Amino acid sequence: MNRLSNPRGLAVDSSGAVYVFDWGSRRIRQWNPATGTVESVVDGMTFPDTNGFEESNPRGLTVDESGFFYVRIARGVVRFSPSNSVGTIVAGGNDQGRGPGELDGPASVLADPLGNLVIADSGNFRIQVWGPTATETIGL
């Protein structure tokens, strides 16, 4: 049996595979509902230090069309790939979180089909879109 240790996020990819961000074991696991199999796709996750916010309350999970995984932390969003368990900050990550393009307490993140990250930035009372098309802010 594959036990979870402090699951903090779920995501589903376009093929229907379900992913679990298992914080307690520092893994992202894939569950295939058709076969019932569970396997680790990212092991030994390491979060970057963002001015004292290292591993600060990581939660949530989304997966993009390229297979990258995104987890939100206190002031940013961290990306993981199945080939690298060391996270890279791709949005936010500063210690203030109040200016344009900065995050303060992102509550949720999702990847859209265009390759953008859509982030509910609860501390700044706005939605931010980060990605290849443009960075924009909604609700300022």
Rosetta constraint file for C-alpha pairs under 8 A:
AtomPair CA 2 CA 38 HARMONIC 7.28 0.50
AtomPair CA 4 CA 22 HARMONIC 6.27 0.50
AtomPair CA 4 CA 24 HARMONIC 7.55 0.50
AtomPair CA 4 CA 25 HARMONIC 7.53 0.50
AtomPair CA 5 CA 22 HARMONIC 6.04 0.50
AtomPair CA 5 CA 23 HARMONIC 6.69 0.50
AtomPair CA 5 CA 24 HARMONIC 4.43 0.50
AtomPair CA 5 CA 25 HARMONIC 5.89 0.50
AtomPair CA 6 CA 22 HARMONIC 5.83 0.50
AtomPair CA 6 CA 23 HARMONIC 5.49 0.50
AtomPair CA 6 CA 24 HARMONIC 4.91 0.50
AtomPair CA 6 CA 25 HARMONIC 7.85 0.50
AtomPair CA 7 CA 20 HARMONIC 6.68 0.50
AtomPair CA 7 CA 21 HARMONIC 5.71 0.50
AtomPair CA 7 CA 22 HARMONIC 4.24 0.50
AtomPair CA 7 CA 23 HARMONIC 5.75 0.50
AtomPair CA 7 CA 24 HARMONIC 7.13 0.50
AtomPair CA 8 CA 20 HARMONIC 7.49 0.50
AtomPair CA 8 CA 21 HARMONIC 5.57 0.50
AtomPair CA 8 CA 22 HARMONIC 6.17 0.50
AtomPair CA 8 CA 23 HARMONIC 6.32 0.50
AtomPair CA 8 CA 58 HARMONIC 7.68 0.50
AtomPair CA 8 CA 59 HARMONIC 5.13 0.50
AtomPair CA 8 CA 60 HARMONIC 5.85 0.50
AtomPair CA 8 CA 61 HARMONIC 7.81 0.50
AtomPair CA 9 CA 20 HARMONIC 5.73 0.50
AtomPair CA 9 CA 21 HARMONIC 4.95 0.50
AtomPair CA 9 CA 22 HARMONIC 7.50 0.50
AtomPair CA 9 CA 59 HARMONIC 5.98 0.50
AtomPair CA 9 CA 60 HARMONIC 4.10 0.50
AtomPair CA 9 CA 61 HARMONIC 4.86 0.50
AtomPair CA 10 CA 18 HARMONIC 7.04 0.50
AtomPair CA 10 CA 19 HARMONIC 5.56 0.50
AtomPair CA 10 CA 20 HARMONIC 4.76 0.50
AtomPair CA 10 CA 21 HARMONIC 6.36 0.50
AtomPair CA 10 CA 60 HARMONIC 6.73 0.50
AtomPair CA 10 CA 61 HARMONIC 5.56 0.50
AtomPair CA 10 CA 62 HARMONIC 7.21 0.50
AtomPair CA 11 CA 18 HARMONIC 5.80 0.50
AtomPair CA 11 CA 19 HARMONIC 5.11 0.50
AtomPair CA 11 CA 20 HARMONIC 6.74 0.50
AtomPair CA 11 CA 61 HARMONIC 5.73 0.50
AtomPair CA 11 CA 62 HARMONIC 5.09 0.50
AtomPair CA 11 CA 63 HARMONIC 6.37 0.50
AtomPair CA 12 CA 16 HARMONIC 5.82 0.50
AtomPair CA 12 CA 17 HARMONIC 5.60 0.50
AtomPair CA 12 CA 18 HARMONIC 4.56 0.50
AtomPair CA 12 CA 19 HARMONIC 6.14 0.50
AtomPair CA 12 CA 62 HARMONIC 7.57 0.50
AtomPair CA 12 CA 63 HARMONIC 7.17 0.50
AtomPair CA 13 CA 17 HARMONIC 5.61 0.50
AtomPair CA 13 CA 18 HARMONIC 6.79 0.50
AtomPair CA 13 CA 63 HARMONIC 6.33 0.50
AtomPair CA 13 CA 64 HARMONIC 7.37 0.50
AtomPair CA 13 CA 65 HARMONIC 7.46 0.50
AtomPair CA 14 CA 65 HARMONIC 7.39 0.50
AtomPair CA 16 CA 32 HARMONIC 7.68 0.50
AtomPair CA 16 CA 33 HARMONIC 7.92 0.50
AtomPair CA 17 CA 30 HARMONIC 6.66 0.50
AtomPair CA 17 CA 31 HARMONIC 6.13 0.50
AtomPair CA 17 CA 32 HARMONIC 5.15 0.50
AtomPair CA 17 CA 33 HARMONIC 6.93 0.50
AtomPair CA 18 CA 30 HARMONIC 5.70 0.50
AtomPair CA 18 CA 31 HARMONIC 5.13 0.50
AtomPair CA 18 CA 32 HARMONIC 6.33 0.50
AtomPair CA 18 CA 33 HARMONIC 7.43 0.50
AtomPair CA 19 CA 28 HARMONIC 6.54 0.50
AtomPair CA 19 CA 29 HARMONIC 5.47 0.50
AtomPair CA 19 CA 30 HARMONIC 4.48 0.50
AtomPair CA 19 CA 31 HARMONIC 6.12 0.50
AtomPair CA 20 CA 28 HARMONIC 5.53 0.50
AtomPair CA 20 CA 29 HARMONIC 5.19 0.50
AtomPair CA 20 CA 30 HARMONIC 6.49 0.50
AtomPair CA 20 CA 31 HARMONIC 7.83 0.50
AtomPair CA 20 CA 61 HARMONIC 7.59 0.50
AtomPair CA 21 CA 26 HARMONIC 7.78 0.50
AtomPair CA 21 CA 27 HARMONIC 6.23 0.50
AtomPair CA 21 CA 28 HARMONIC 4.62 0.50
AtomPair CA 21 CA 29 HARMONIC 6.64 0.50
AtomPair CA 21 CA 59 HARMONIC 7.93 0.50
AtomPair CA 21 CA 60 HARMONIC 7.36 0.50
AtomPair CA 21 CA 61 HARMONIC 6.38 0.50
AtomPair CA 22 CA 26 HARMONIC 5.88 0.50
AtomPair CA 22 CA 27 HARMONIC 5.27 0.50
AtomPair CA 22 CA 28 HARMONIC 5.86 0.50
AtomPair CA 22 CA 29 HARMONIC 7.16 0.50
AtomPair CA 23 CA 27 HARMONIC 6.52 0.50
AtomPair CA 23 CA 58 HARMONIC 7.87 0.50
AtomPair CA 25 CA 44 HARMONIC 7.54 0.50
AtomPair CA 26 CA 43 HARMONIC 6.38 0.50
AtomPair CA 26 CA 44 HARMONIC 5.18 0.50
AtomPair CA 26 CA 45 HARMONIC 5.01 0.50
AtomPair CA 26 CA 46 HARMONIC 7.81 0.50
AtomPair CA 27 CA 40 HARMONIC 6.52 0.50
AtomPair CA 27 CA 41 HARMONIC 7.42 0.50
AtomPair CA 27 CA 42 HARMONIC 5.34 0.50
AtomPair CA 27 CA 43 HARMONIC 4.67 0.50
AtomPair CA 27 CA 44 HARMONIC 6.03 0.50
AtomPair CA 27 CA 45 HARMONIC 6.05 0.50
AtomPair CA 28 CA 40 HARMONIC 5.92 0.50
AtomPair CA 28 CA 41 HARMONIC 5.75 0.50
AtomPair CA 28 CA 42 HARMONIC 5.04 0.50
AtomPair CA 28 CA 43 HARMONIC 6.82 0.50
AtomPair CA 29 CA 38 HARMONIC 6.68 0.50
AtomPair CA 29 CA 39 HARMONIC 5.52 0.50
AtomPair CA 29 CA 40 HARMONIC 4.23 0.50
AtomPair CA 29 CA 41 HARMONIC 5.55 0.50
AtomPair CA 29 CA 42 HARMONIC 7.02 0.50
AtomPair CA 30 CA 38 HARMONIC 5.53 0.50
AtomPair CA 30 CA 39 HARMONIC 5.35 0.50
AtomPair CA 30 CA 40 HARMONIC 6.12 0.50
AtomPair CA 30 CA 41 HARMONIC 6.45 0.50
AtomPair CA 31 CA 36 HARMONIC 6.61 0.50
AtomPair CA 31 CA 37 HARMONIC 5.74 0.50
AtomPair CA 31 CA 38 HARMONIC 4.49 0.50
AtomPair CA 31 CA 39 HARMONIC 6.75 0.50
AtomPair CA 32 CA 36 HARMONIC 5.41 0.50
AtomPair CA 32 CA 37 HARMONIC 5.48 0.50
AtomPair CA 32 CA 38 HARMONIC 6.59 0.50
AtomPair CA 33 CA 37 HARMONIC 7.42 0.50
AtomPair CA 41 CA 82 HARMONIC 5.45 0.50
AtomPair CA 42 CA 80 HARMONIC 7.74 0.50
AtomPair CA 42 CA 81 HARMONIC 7.16 0.50
AtomPair CA 42 CA 82 HARMONIC 5.05 0.50
AtomPair CA 42 CA 83 HARMONIC 7.38 0.50
AtomPair CA 42 CA 84 HARMONIC 7.33 0.50
AtomPair CA 42 CA 85 HARMONIC 5.82 0.50
AtomPair CA 43 CA 85 HARMONIC 6.10 0.50
AtomPair CA 44 CA 85 HARMONIC 5.99 0.50
AtomPair CA 45 CA 85 HARMONIC 4.69 0.50
AtomPair CA 45 CA 86 HARMONIC 5.94 0.50
AtomPair CA 45 CA 87 HARMONIC 7.11 0.50
AtomPair CA 46 CA 85 HARMONIC 6.18 0.50
AtomPair CA 46 CA 86 HARMONIC 4.80 0.50
AtomPair CA 46 CA 87 HARMONIC 5.95 0.50
AtomPair CA 47 CA 54 HARMONIC 6.21 0.50
AtomPair CA 47 CA 55 HARMONIC 5.59 0.50
AtomPair CA 47 CA 78 HARMONIC 7.43 0.50
AtomPair CA 47 CA 86 HARMONIC 6.37 0.50
AtomPair CA 47 CA 87 HARMONIC 5.18 0.50
AtomPair CA 47 CA 88 HARMONIC 7.57 0.50
AtomPair CA 48 CA 54 HARMONIC 5.83 0.50
AtomPair CA 48 CA 55 HARMONIC 7.40 0.50
AtomPair CA 48 CA 86 HARMONIC 7.56 0.50
AtomPair CA 48 CA 87 HARMONIC 6.21 0.50
AtomPair CA 48 CA 88 HARMONIC 6.73 0.50
AtomPair CA 48 CA 89 HARMONIC 7.23 0.50
AtomPair CA 49 CA 53 HARMONIC 5.99 0.50
AtomPair CA 49 CA 54 HARMONIC 4.09 0.50
AtomPair CA 49 CA 55 HARMONIC 7.36 0.50
AtomPair CA 50 CA 54 HARMONIC 5.64 0.50
AtomPair CA 50 CA 93 HARMONIC 5.45 0.50
AtomPair CA 50 CA 94 HARMONIC 6.25 0.50
AtomPair CA 50 CA 95 HARMONIC 7.23 0.50
AtomPair CA 51 CA 93 HARMONIC 7.86 0.50
AtomPair CA 51 CA 94 HARMONIC 6.66 0.50
AtomPair CA 51 CA 95 HARMONIC 5.92 0.50
AtomPair CA 52 CA 95 HARMONIC 7.90 0.50
AtomPair CA 53 CA 73 HARMONIC 7.87 0.50
AtomPair CA 53 CA 74 HARMONIC 6.74 0.50
AtomPair CA 53 CA 75 HARMONIC 7.54 0.50
AtomPair CA 53 CA 95 HARMONIC 7.85 0.50
AtomPair CA 55 CA 73 HARMONIC 6.70 0.50
AtomPair CA 56 CA 73 HARMONIC 5.60 0.50
AtomPair CA 56 CA 74 HARMONIC 5.45 0.50
AtomPair CA 57 CA 73 HARMONIC 5.77 0.50
AtomPair CA 57 CA 74 HARMONIC 6.20 0.50
AtomPair CA 58 CA 71 HARMONIC 6.45 0.50
AtomPair CA 58 CA 72 HARMONIC 5.58 0.50
AtomPair CA 58 CA 73 HARMONIC 4.50 0.50
AtomPair CA 58 CA 74 HARMONIC 7.15 0.50
AtomPair CA 59 CA 71 HARMONIC 6.05 0.50
AtomPair CA 59 CA 72 HARMONIC 5.62 0.50
AtomPair CA 59 CA 73 HARMONIC 6.65 0.50
AtomPair CA 60 CA 70 HARMONIC 7.96 0.50
AtomPair CA 60 CA 71 HARMONIC 5.50 0.50
AtomPair CA 60 CA 72 HARMONIC 6.13 0.50
AtomPair CA 60 CA 108 HARMONIC 6.43 0.50
AtomPair CA 60 CA 109 HARMONIC 7.22 0.50
AtomPair CA 61 CA 69 HARMONIC 6.80 0.50
AtomPair CA 61 CA 70 HARMONIC 5.57 0.50
AtomPair CA 61 CA 71 HARMONIC 4.95 0.50
AtomPair CA 61 CA 72 HARMONIC 7.44 0.50
AtomPair CA 61 CA 109 HARMONIC 7.31 0.50
AtomPair CA 61 CA 110 HARMONIC 7.72 0.50
AtomPair CA 62 CA 69 HARMONIC 5.76 0.50
AtomPair CA 62 CA 70 HARMONIC 5.30 0.50
AtomPair CA 62 CA 71 HARMONIC 6.96 0.50
AtomPair CA 62 CA 109 HARMONIC 6.74 0.50
AtomPair CA 62 CA 110 HARMONIC 5.34 0.50
AtomPair CA 62 CA 111 HARMONIC 6.27 0.50
AtomPair CA 63 CA 67 HARMONIC 6.00 0.50
AtomPair CA 63 CA 68 HARMONIC 5.60 0.50
AtomPair CA 63 CA 69 HARMONIC 4.51 0.50
AtomPair CA 63 CA 70 HARMONIC 6.31 0.50
AtomPair CA 63 CA 110 HARMONIC 7.59 0.50
AtomPair CA 63 CA 111 HARMONIC 6.40 0.50
AtomPair CA 64 CA 68 HARMONIC 5.59 0.50
AtomPair CA 64 CA 69 HARMONIC 6.71 0.50
AtomPair CA 64 CA 111 HARMONIC 5.26 0.50
AtomPair CA 64 CA 112 HARMONIC 7.14 0.50
AtomPair CA 64 CA 113 HARMONIC 7.45 0.50
AtomPair CA 64 CA 115 HARMONIC 6.97 0.50
AtomPair CA 65 CA 113 HARMONIC 6.76 0.50
AtomPair CA 65 CA 115 HARMONIC 7.39 0.50
AtomPair CA 67 CA 81 HARMONIC 7.00 0.50
AtomPair CA 67 CA 82 HARMONIC 7.75 0.50
AtomPair CA 68 CA 79 HARMONIC 6.60 0.50
AtomPair CA 68 CA 80 HARMONIC 5.85 0.50
AtomPair CA 68 CA 81 HARMONIC 4.90 0.50
AtomPair CA 68 CA 82 HARMONIC 7.34 0.50
AtomPair CA 69 CA 79 HARMONIC 5.57 0.50
AtomPair CA 69 CA 80 HARMONIC 5.07 0.50
AtomPair CA 69 CA 81 HARMONIC 6.18 0.50
AtomPair CA 70 CA 77 HARMONIC 6.47 0.50
AtomPair CA 70 CA 78 HARMONIC 5.53 0.50
AtomPair CA 70 CA 79 HARMONIC 4.55 0.50
AtomPair CA 70 CA 80 HARMONIC 6.33 0.50
AtomPair CA 70 CA 109 HARMONIC 7.62 0.50
AtomPair CA 71 CA 77 HARMONIC 5.69 0.50
AtomPair CA 71 CA 78 HARMONIC 5.34 0.50
AtomPair CA 71 CA 79 HARMONIC 6.64 0.50
AtomPair CA 71 CA 109 HARMONIC 7.58 0.50
AtomPair CA 72 CA 76 HARMONIC 5.89 0.50
AtomPair CA 72 CA 77 HARMONIC 4.33 0.50
AtomPair CA 72 CA 78 HARMONIC 6.17 0.50
AtomPair CA 72 CA 106 HARMONIC 6.59 0.50
AtomPair CA 72 CA 107 HARMONIC 7.53 0.50
AtomPair CA 72 CA 108 HARMONIC 6.94 0.50
AtomPair CA 72 CA 109 HARMONIC 6.83 0.50
AtomPair CA 73 CA 77 HARMONIC 5.87 0.50
AtomPair CA 73 CA 78 HARMONIC 7.23 0.50
AtomPair CA 73 CA 105 HARMONIC 7.61 0.50
AtomPair CA 73 CA 106 HARMONIC 7.23 0.50
AtomPair CA 74 CA 104 HARMONIC 6.93 0.50
AtomPair CA 74 CA 105 HARMONIC 5.05 0.50
AtomPair CA 74 CA 106 HARMONIC 6.63 0.50
AtomPair CA 75 CA 92 HARMONIC 5.88 0.50
AtomPair CA 75 CA 93 HARMONIC 5.20 0.50
AtomPair CA 75 CA 94 HARMONIC 6.53 0.50
AtomPair CA 75 CA 95 HARMONIC 7.14 0.50
AtomPair CA 75 CA 97 HARMONIC 6.54 0.50
AtomPair CA 75 CA 102 HARMONIC 7.94 0.50
AtomPair CA 75 CA 103 HARMONIC 5.26 0.50
AtomPair CA 75 CA 104 HARMONIC 5.02 0.50
AtomPair CA 75 CA 105 HARMONIC 5.39 0.50
AtomPair CA 75 CA 106 HARMONIC 6.49 0.50
AtomPair CA 76 CA 89 HARMONIC 6.87 0.50
AtomPair CA 76 CA 90 HARMONIC 7.55 0.50
AtomPair CA 76 CA 91 HARMONIC 5.29 0.50
AtomPair CA 76 CA 92 HARMONIC 4.20 0.50
AtomPair CA 76 CA 93 HARMONIC 4.54 0.50
AtomPair CA 76 CA 94 HARMONIC 7.63 0.50
AtomPair CA 76 CA 103 HARMONIC 5.96 0.50
AtomPair CA 76 CA 104 HARMONIC 7.60 0.50
AtomPair CA 76 CA 105 HARMONIC 7.68 0.50
AtomPair CA 76 CA 106 HARMONIC 6.74 0.50
AtomPair CA 77 CA 89 HARMONIC 5.82 0.50
AtomPair CA 77 CA 90 HARMONIC 5.87 0.50
AtomPair CA 77 CA 91 HARMONIC 5.12 0.50
AtomPair CA 77 CA 92 HARMONIC 6.60 0.50
AtomPair CA 77 CA 93 HARMONIC 7.34 0.50
AtomPair CA 77 CA 106 HARMONIC 7.98 0.50
AtomPair CA 77 CA 109 HARMONIC 7.85 0.50
AtomPair CA 78 CA 87 HARMONIC 5.65 0.50
AtomPair CA 78 CA 88 HARMONIC 5.28 0.50
AtomPair CA 78 CA 89 HARMONIC 4.40 0.50
AtomPair CA 78 CA 90 HARMONIC 5.81 0.50
AtomPair CA 78 CA 91 HARMONIC 7.28 0.50
AtomPair CA 79 CA 87 HARMONIC 5.36 0.50
AtomPair CA 79 CA 88 HARMONIC 5.19 0.50
AtomPair CA 79 CA 89 HARMONIC 6.28 0.50
AtomPair CA 79 CA 90 HARMONIC 6.42 0.50
AtomPair CA 80 CA 84 HARMONIC 6.50 0.50
AtomPair CA 80 CA 85 HARMONIC 6.14 0.50
AtomPair CA 80 CA 86 HARMONIC 6.71 0.50
AtomPair CA 80 CA 87 HARMONIC 5.02 0.50
AtomPair CA 80 CA 88 HARMONIC 6.79 0.50
AtomPair CA 81 CA 85 HARMONIC 6.75 0.50
AtomPair CA 89 CA 93 HARMONIC 6.50 0.50
AtomPair CA 91 CA 102 HARMONIC 7.66 0.50
AtomPair CA 91 CA 103 HARMONIC 7.62 0.50
AtomPair CA 91 CA 130 HARMONIC 7.19 0.50
AtomPair CA 92 CA 97 HARMONIC 7.27 0.50
AtomPair CA 92 CA 101 HARMONIC 7.03 0.50
AtomPair CA 92 CA 102 HARMONIC 4.97 0.50
AtomPair CA 92 CA 103 HARMONIC 5.06 0.50
AtomPair CA 93 CA 97 HARMONIC 7.99 0.50
AtomPair CA 93 CA 102 HARMONIC 7.68 0.50
AtomPair CA 93 CA 103 HARMONIC 7.35 0.50
AtomPair CA 94 CA 102 HARMONIC 7.23 0.50
AtomPair CA 94 CA 103 HARMONIC 7.83 0.50
AtomPair CA 96 CA 102 HARMONIC 7.81 0.50
AtomPair CA 96 CA 104 HARMONIC 7.38 0.50
AtomPair CA 97 CA 102 HARMONIC 4.70 0.50
AtomPair CA 97 CA 103 HARMONIC 4.55 0.50
AtomPair CA 97 CA 104 HARMONIC 4.53 0.50
AtomPair CA 97 CA 124 HARMONIC 7.85 0.50
AtomPair CA 98 CA 102 HARMONIC 5.94 0.50
AtomPair CA 98 CA 103 HARMONIC 6.83 0.50
AtomPair CA 98 CA 104 HARMONIC 6.73 0.50
AtomPair CA 98 CA 124 HARMONIC 6.76 0.50
AtomPair CA 101 CA 128 HARMONIC 7.57 0.50
AtomPair CA 101 CA 135 HARMONIC 7.33 0.50
AtomPair CA 101 CA 136 HARMONIC 7.92 0.50
AtomPair CA 101 CA 137 HARMONIC 7.73 0.50
AtomPair CA 103 CA 121 HARMONIC 6.02 0.50
AtomPair CA 103 CA 123 HARMONIC 7.48 0.50
AtomPair CA 103 CA 124 HARMONIC 7.13 0.50
AtomPair CA 104 CA 121 HARMONIC 6.18 0.50
AtomPair CA 104 CA 122 HARMONIC 6.82 0.50
AtomPair CA 104 CA 123 HARMONIC 4.65 0.50
AtomPair CA 104 CA 124 HARMONIC 5.97 0.50
AtomPair CA 105 CA 121 HARMONIC 6.05 0.50
AtomPair CA 105 CA 122 HARMONIC 5.69 0.50
AtomPair CA 105 CA 123 HARMONIC 5.03 0.50
AtomPair CA 105 CA 124 HARMONIC 7.86 0.50
AtomPair CA 106 CA 119 HARMONIC 6.53 0.50
AtomPair CA 106 CA 120 HARMONIC 5.58 0.50
AtomPair CA 106 CA 121 HARMONIC 4.25 0.50
AtomPair CA 106 CA 122 HARMONIC 5.60 0.50
AtomPair CA 106 CA 123 HARMONIC 7.02 0.50
AtomPair CA 107 CA 119 HARMONIC 7.56 0.50
AtomPair CA 107 CA 120 HARMONIC 5.50 0.50
AtomPair CA 107 CA 121 HARMONIC 6.13 0.50
AtomPair CA 107 CA 122 HARMONIC 5.84 0.50
AtomPair CA 108 CA 119 HARMONIC 5.82 0.50
AtomPair CA 108 CA 120 HARMONIC 5.20 0.50
AtomPair CA 108 CA 121 HARMONIC 7.60 0.50
AtomPair CA 109 CA 117 HARMONIC 6.59 0.50
AtomPair CA 109 CA 118 HARMONIC 5.64 0.50
AtomPair CA 109 CA 119 HARMONIC 4.45 0.50
AtomPair CA 109 CA 120 HARMONIC 6.36 0.50
AtomPair CA 110 CA 117 HARMONIC 5.66 0.50
AtomPair CA 110 CA 118 HARMONIC 5.33 0.50
AtomPair CA 110 CA 119 HARMONIC 6.65 0.50
AtomPair CA 111 CA 115 HARMONIC 6.51 0.50
AtomPair CA 111 CA 116 HARMONIC 5.77 0.50
AtomPair CA 111 CA 117 HARMONIC 4.65 0.50
AtomPair CA 111 CA 118 HARMONIC 6.29 0.50
AtomPair CA 112 CA 116 HARMONIC 5.50 0.50
AtomPair CA 112 CA 117 HARMONIC 6.36 0.50
AtomPair CA 112 CA 118 HARMONIC 7.13 0.50
AtomPair CA 114 CA 133 HARMONIC 7.99 0.50
AtomPair CA 115 CA 131 HARMONIC 6.25 0.50
AtomPair CA 115 CA 132 HARMONIC 6.65 0.50
AtomPair CA 116 CA 129 HARMONIC 6.44 0.50
AtomPair CA 116 CA 130 HARMONIC 5.48 0.50
AtomPair CA 116 CA 131 HARMONIC 4.12 0.50
AtomPair CA 116 CA 132 HARMONIC 6.45 0.50
AtomPair CA 116 CA 133 HARMONIC 7.29 0.50
AtomPair CA 117 CA 129 HARMONIC 5.66 0.50
AtomPair CA 117 CA 130 HARMONIC 5.10 0.50
AtomPair CA 117 CA 131 HARMONIC 6.05 0.50
AtomPair CA 118 CA 127 HARMONIC 6.98 0.50
AtomPair CA 118 CA 128 HARMONIC 5.81 0.50
AtomPair CA 118 CA 129 HARMONIC 4.59 0.50
AtomPair CA 118 CA 130 HARMONIC 6.51 0.50
AtomPair CA 119 CA 127 HARMONIC 5.61 0.50
AtomPair CA 119 CA 128 HARMONIC 5.13 0.50
AtomPair CA 119 CA 129 HARMONIC 6.30 0.50
AtomPair CA 119 CA 130 HARMONIC 7.89 0.50
AtomPair CA 120 CA 126 HARMONIC 6.41 0.50
AtomPair CA 120 CA 127 HARMONIC 4.71 0.50
AtomPair CA 120 CA 128 HARMONIC 6.62 0.50
AtomPair CA 121 CA 125 HARMONIC 6.04 0.50
AtomPair CA 121 CA 126 HARMONIC 5.31 0.50
AtomPair CA 121 CA 127 HARMONIC 5.59 0.50
AtomPair CA 121 CA 128 HARMONIC 6.79 0.50
AtomPair CA 122 CA 126 HARMONIC 6.48 0.50
AtomPair CA 125 CA 139 HARMONIC 6.89 0.50
AtomPair CA 125 CA 140 HARMONIC 7.10 0.50
AtomPair CA 126 CA 137 HARMONIC 6.74 0.50
AtomPair CA 126 CA 138 HARMONIC 5.63 0.50
AtomPair CA 126 CA 139 HARMONIC 4.76 0.50
AtomPair CA 126 CA 140 HARMONIC 5.93 0.50
AtomPair CA 127 CA 137 HARMONIC 5.89 0.50
AtomPair CA 127 CA 138 HARMONIC 5.03 0.50
AtomPair CA 127 CA 139 HARMONIC 6.47 0.50
AtomPair CA 128 CA 135 HARMONIC 7.14 0.50
AtomPair CA 128 CA 136 HARMONIC 5.80 0.50
AtomPair CA 128 CA 137 HARMONIC 4.58 0.50
AtomPair CA 128 CA 138 HARMONIC 6.18 0.50
AtomPair CA 129 CA 134 HARMONIC 7.37 0.50
AtomPair CA 129 CA 135 HARMONIC 5.30 0.50
AtomPair CA 129 CA 136 HARMONIC 5.26 0.50
AtomPair CA 129 CA 137 HARMONIC 6.45 0.50
AtomPair CA 130 CA 134 HARMONIC 6.41 0.50
AtomPair CA 130 CA 135 HARMONIC 4.65 0.50
AtomPair CA 130 CA 136 HARMONIC 7.00 0.50
AtomPair CA 131 CA 135 HARMONIC 6.30 0.50
